[in-house]
């Protein structure tokens, strides 16, 4: 086996460093997503398949916010801006979305909760944000989100002082799913 010379060793080390950095960059997104979901960091909410089995007498206010990414052509807003629920109680809120254009538009919602320390305790049971949404031209829909605030929030060192939680959604336009894109191309062809 031959020894690497100075320039060969430098090139080998540089290539190895680039490969390691690329692997770390590739793994950082899923790792960060997992970290945020586990800890609630950055306002990431929890996801639950069942409602809370404990409901406290203590209440908390939940505010709702809706916005659109630049270029998204929908109208989007919460049906109500605020509700007060008991901690552990399942809440149900609706957001209204409207496509004022003459073409189908697909969208995906991103979300967060503030204050951030409440994210770990805010659990969604069902949400329109779990799936992409497609609105036909002129269509208006009411999209539900069901949630609860985990009763463990009252025992947390920092979160127990939270009296109001804001749930925010931002809709981004995405590519139409394959079936819708084919329909749009067919209708465009028929119009010409």
C-alpha positions in Angstrom: 0.0 0.0 0.0 1.4 3.4 -1.0 1.4 6.4 1.2 -0.4 9.5 0.1 1.7 12.5 -0.8 1.0 16.0 0.6 -1.3 17.2 -2.2 -3.1 13.8 -2.4 -3.6 13.8 1.3 -5.0 17.4 1.1 -7.4 16.5 -1.7 -8.6 13.3 0.1 -9.2 15.3 3.3 -11.0 18.0 1.4 -13.3 15.5 -0.5 -14.0 13.7 2.8 -14.9 16.9 4.5 -17.3 17.9 1.6 -18.9 14.4 1.8 -19.4 14.6 5.6 -20.8 18.2 5.4 -23.2 17.2 2.6 -24.4 14.2 4.6 -24.9 16.5 7.7 -26.8 19.1 5.6 -29.0 16.3 4.1 -29.8 14.9 7.6 -30.3 18.2 9.3 -33.8 18.9 7.9 -35.4 15.7 9.1 -33.4 15.8 12.4 -34.5 19.4 13.0 -38.2 18.5 12.2 -38.0 15.6 14.6 -36.4 17.8 17.3 -39.1 20.5 16.9 -41.9 18.0 17.1 -40.5 16.3 20.2 -39.7 19.4 22.1 -42.2 21.9 20.7 -39.3 24.1 19.8 -40.1 27.0 17.4 -43.8 26.7 18.1 -44.2 23.2 16.5 -47.3 21.6 17.8 -47.9 18.0 18.8 -50.2 15.6 16.9 -52.6 13.3 18.7 -55.0 10.7 17.4 -57.3 10.9 20.5 -58.7 13.7 22.7 -57.3 14.4 26.1 -58.7 12.1 28.9 -58.4 15.0 31.4 -60.2 18.3 31.3 -59.4 21.0 33.9 -61.6 23.8 35.1 -58.8 26.3 34.2 -59.3 28.0 30.9 -56.9 29.3 28.2 -57.5 31.6 25.2 -56.6 30.4 21.8 -56.2 33.0 19.1 -56.2 32.2 15.4 -54.3 33.9 12.6 -54.2 33.2 8.9 -51.9 34.6 6.2 -50.8 34.0 2.7 -47.3 33.6 1.3 -46.5 36.2 -1.4 -47.8 34.9 -4.7 -50.6 32.8 -3.2 -53.8 33.9 -4.9 -56.4 32.6 -2.4 -58.3 34.6 0.3 -57.7 32.9 3.7 -58.9 33.8 7.2 -60.0 32.3 10.5 -63.8 32.1 11.0 -63.3 33.4 14.6 -60.3 35.2 15.9 -60.4 33.9 19.4 -62.0 31.3 21.7 -61.7 30.4 25.3 -61.6 26.7 26.2 -60.9 24.6 29.2 -57.4 23.1 29.3 -57.8 19.5 28.0 -61.1 20.2 26.3 -61.2 19.5 22.5 -61.6 22.7 20.5 -62.8 23.0 17.0 -62.0 26.0 14.8 -62.6 26.7 11.1 -60.6 28.6 8.5 -62.2 29.9 5.3 -60.3 29.7 2.0 -61.5 31.0 -1.3 -60.0 30.8 -4.8 -61.1 33.9 -6.6 -59.3 32.9 -9.8 -60.5 31.0 -12.9 -58.0 28.2 -12.4 -57.6 25.5 -9.8 -55.0 26.3 -7.2 -53.3 23.9 -4.8 -52.0 25.0 -1.4 -50.2 23.7 1.6 -50.4 25.3 5.1 -47.4 25.7 7.4 -48.2 26.5 11.0 -46.7 27.4 14.4 -47.8 28.3 17.9 -46.7 31.2 20.0 -45.5 31.6 22.6 -43.1 28.9 21.7 -43.1 27.2 25.1 -46.7 26.4 24.5 -46.0 24.4 21.3 -45.2 21.2 23.1 -48.6 21.3 24.9 -50.8 22.3 21.9 -52.0 19.0 20.3 -53.8 18.8 17.0 -56.2 15.9 16.5 -57.2 16.7 13.0 -56.2 19.5 10.7 -56.5 20.7 7.1 -52.7 21.4 7.3 -52.0 17.7 7.3 -52.9 17.5 3.6 -52.5 19.6 0.5 -55.7 21.5 -0.5 -57.0 22.1 -4.0 -59.6 24.7 -4.6 -61.5 24.9 -7.9 -62.1 28.3 -9.6 -64.5 30.4 -7.4 -64.6 27.7 -4.7 -64.9 28.6 -1.0 -64.4 26.0 1.7 -64.4 25.9 5.5 -61.4 23.9 6.8 -61.5 22.5 10.3 -58.8 22.1 12.9 -59.5 20.2 16.1 -57.1 20.5 19.0 -56.6 20.5 22.8 -54.1 22.0 25.2 -52.4 19.3 27.2 -53.3 19.6 31.0 -49.5 19.1 31.7 -49.1 22.7 30.7 -50.1 23.8 34.2 -47.2 21.9 35.8 -44.5 23.2 33.3 -42.0 25.6 34.8 -42.3 28.1 32.0 -45.6 27.3 30.1 -47.8 27.4 33.2 -47.8 31.2 32.9 -49.2 31.1 29.4 -52.8 32.4 29.3 -53.1 33.0 25.6 -51.9 30.8 22.7 -51.9 31.9 19.1 -52.2 29.3 16.3 -50.9 30.8 13.0 -51.2 29.3 9.5 -49.6 30.5 6.3 -50.7 29.0 3.0 -48.2 28.5 0.2 -49.1 27.7 -3.4 -47.8 24.3 -4.5 -47.9 22.4 -7.8 -51.2 20.9 -8.7 -51.4 17.1 -8.0 -51.0 15.0 -11.2 -54.7 14.4 -11.7 -55.6 18.0 -11.4 -52.7 19.2 -13.6 -53.9 16.8 -16.4 -57.5 18.1 -16.1 -56.2 21.7 -16.3 -54.1 20.9 -19.4 -57.1 19.2 -21.0 -59.4 22.2 -20.3 -56.7 24.7 -21.6 -56.5 22.6 -24.8 -60.2 22.5 -25.3 -60.4 26.3 -24.9 -57.9 26.9 -27.8 
